[in-house]
Amino acid sequence: MGPMSGRTIRVVRVYDAVSEADGDRVLVDRIWPRGVGKDQLEAATWLKDVAPSTELRTWYGHDPAKFTEFEQRYRDELAGAAGLAALDRLRAHGSRPTLTLLTATKDVEHSHAVILAGLLRDGDR
């Protein structure tokens, strides 16, 4: 198992984030969250390269009916060289027992952050 083993992976809406309880915090959105000041997330790292491409995000449009296909397309993106490098940076981030993935998405259950969390928990590439 890689560095993620034994680590708790959480997905939290950026608007609900509580500082220290969240361990190592990473914003995994490509676009900075609306209405959130840089100072509010100063304890978080922004890894936008791990987010879905603009094209994929636009195609998906957060339509739950497209989620299964979105997940496959997103996993395909992450399987490329740039995606694997971004995933490795995410996996290696921080050393606290909890890694919290922050997203501005309203429907967290149908978001890229949930897919990322699953990949990190499974440890697959």
Secondary structure, DSSP 4 states (H G I P E B T S, - for coil): --TTTT-EEEEEEGGG--TGGG-EEEE--SSPPTT--GGGGTTEEE-GGGSPPHHHHHHHTT-GGGHHHHHHHHHHHHTSHHHHHHHHHHHHS--SSEEEEEE--S-GGGSHHHHHHHHHHHT--
